Amino acid sequence: MVNYNVRSLNRTFAALADPTRRAILARLAEGEATVGVLADPFDVSLPAISKHLRVLEGAGLITRRKLGRVRRCAILPGPIMAADAWINHYRQFWERQFDSLESYLDENPSPKGGEDDESADDPND
């Protein structure tokens, strides 16, 4: 199994759990943006957006820099790529499990008239 930084993954998934933060990341995936531009689509205060940005920054998902009086944000791909690798590891595991189950079911069909057979007599009919 691949070793993952558990704390980093926990911060990444916690940050991604919120739909506002996911929307902010989706916008930043298009390119760098100011805090004001990021806040525009949401019916929340600038301090609330700043709190979301602090969570994203704390998870290493974005970077913020100040240019004069303007704060610009950009996405950082590292934590998303690590989360994707973690998910992919388990996706491969479950795909193997389902392939194995499919092979078993193909090799061992249920007998006619068994519990799973829909044509079996139902005592409630």
C-alpha positions as CSV (number, residue, x, y, z in Angstrom):
1,M,0.0,0.0,0.0
2,V,1.1,3.5,-0.7
3,N,1.9,5.7,2.3
4,Y,-0.2,8.8,2.6
5,N,0.1,11.8,4.9
6,V,-3.0,11.2,7.0
7,R,-3.1,14.7,8.4
8,S,-2.9,16.2,5.0
9,L,-5.6,13.9,3.6
10,N,-7.8,14.7,6.6
11,R,-7.4,18.5,6.0
12,T,-8.0,18.1,2.3
13,F,-11.2,16.1,2.7
14,A,-12.5,18.4,5.5
15,A,-11.9,21.4,3.2
16,L,-13.6,19.6,0.3
17,A,-16.6,18.7,2.4
18,D,-18.1,22.2,2.1
19,P,-19.9,23.1,-1.1
20,T,-18.8,26.8,-0.9
21,R,-15.2,25.8,-0.7
22,R,-15.6,23.3,-3.6
23,A,-17.2,26.1,-5.7
24,I,-14.2,28.4,-4.8
25,L,-11.8,25.7,-5.9
26,A,-13.8,25.2,-9.2
27,R,-13.5,28.9,-9.9
28,L,-9.7,28.9,-9.1
29,A,-9.2,26.0,-11.4
30,E,-10.0,28.5,-14.2
31,G,-7.2,30.8,-13.0
32,E,-6.1,33.1,-10.3
33,A,-8.7,35.4,-8.8
34,T,-9.1,38.1,-6.2
35,V,-11.0,37.6,-3.0
36,G,-13.7,39.9,-4.2
37,V,-14.2,37.9,-7.4
38,L,-14.4,34.7,-5.5
39,A,-17.0,36.2,-3.1
40,D,-19.3,37.6,-5.8
41,P,-21.3,34.4,-6.5
42,F,-22.1,33.8,-2.8
43,D,-24.7,35.5,-0.6
44,V,-22.3,35.6,2.4
45,S,-20.1,38.3,3.9
46,L,-16.5,38.9,2.9
47,P,-15.4,37.7,6.4
48,A,-17.2,34.4,5.8
49,I,-15.4,34.0,2.4
50,S,-12.1,34.8,4.1
51,K,-12.8,32.1,6.6
52,H,-13.4,29.6,3.8
53,L,-10.2,30.8,2.1
54,R,-8.2,30.2,5.4
55,V,-9.5,26.7,5.6
56,L,-8.5,26.0,1.9
57,E,-5.1,27.6,2.5
58,G,-4.6,25.6,5.7
59,A,-5.3,22.4,3.8
60,G,-2.7,23.5,1.2
61,L,-5.3,23.7,-1.5
62,I,-4.7,27.4,-2.3
63,T,-2.2,30.1,-2.0
64,R,-2.9,33.7,-1.2
65,R,-0.7,36.7,-1.9
66,K,-1.2,40.4,-1.4
67,L,-0.4,42.8,-4.2
68,G,-0.9,46.3,-2.9
69,R,-4.4,46.3,-1.4
70,V,-5.6,43.3,-3.4
71,R,-5.4,39.7,-2.3
72,R,-5.1,37.2,-5.1
73,C,-5.7,33.5,-4.7
74,A,-4.5,30.6,-6.8
75,I,-5.1,26.8,-6.6
76,L,-2.3,24.4,-5.6
77,P,-2.7,21.0,-7.1
78,G,-0.6,18.9,-4.7
79,P,-3.2,18.0,-2.1
80,I,-5.9,17.3,-4.7
81,M,-3.5,15.0,-6.5
82,A,-2.7,13.2,-3.2
83,A,-6.4,12.7,-2.5
84,D,-6.9,11.5,-6.0
85,A,-4.1,8.9,-5.6
86,W,-5.7,7.8,-2.3
87,I,-9.1,7.4,-3.9
88,N,-7.6,5.6,-6.9
89,H,-5.9,3.1,-4.6
90,Y,-9.3,2.1,-3.1
91,R,-11.1,2.3,-6.4
92,Q,-8.6,-0.3,-7.7
93,F,-9.2,-2.5,-4.6
94,W,-13.0,-2.4,-5.0
95,E,-12.9,-3.0,-8.8
96,R,-10.8,-6.2,-8.1
97,Q,-13.4,-7.2,-5.5
98,F,-16.3,-6.7,-7.8
99,D,-14.5,-8.5,-10.6
100,S,-13.9,-11.4,-8.3
101,L,-17.5,-11.5,-7.3
102,E,-18.6,-11.4,-10.9
103,S,-16.3,-14.3,-11.7
104,Y,-17.7,-16.3,-8.8
105,L,-21.3,-15.6,-9.8
106,D,-20.6,-16.6,-13.4
107,E,-19.0,-19.8,-12.2
108,N,-21.7,-20.6,-9.6
109,P,-25.1,-19.7,-10.9
110,S,-27.9,-20.0,-8.4
111,P,-29.9,-23.2,-8.7
112,K,-33.4,-23.2,-10.2
113,G,-36.1,-22.9,-7.6
114,G,-33.6,-21.4,-5.0
115,E,-34.4,-18.6,-2.6
116,D,-33.3,-16.0,-5.2
117,D,-35.4,-17.4,-8.0
118,E,-38.3,-15.1,-8.7
119,S,-40.4,-17.9,-10.1
120,A,-40.3,-19.8,-6.8
121,D,-43.7,-20.2,-5.2
122,D,-44.4,-17.4,-2.8
123,P,-46.4,-18.6,0.2
124,N,-48.1,-15.2,0.4
125,D,-49.7,-15.6,-3.1
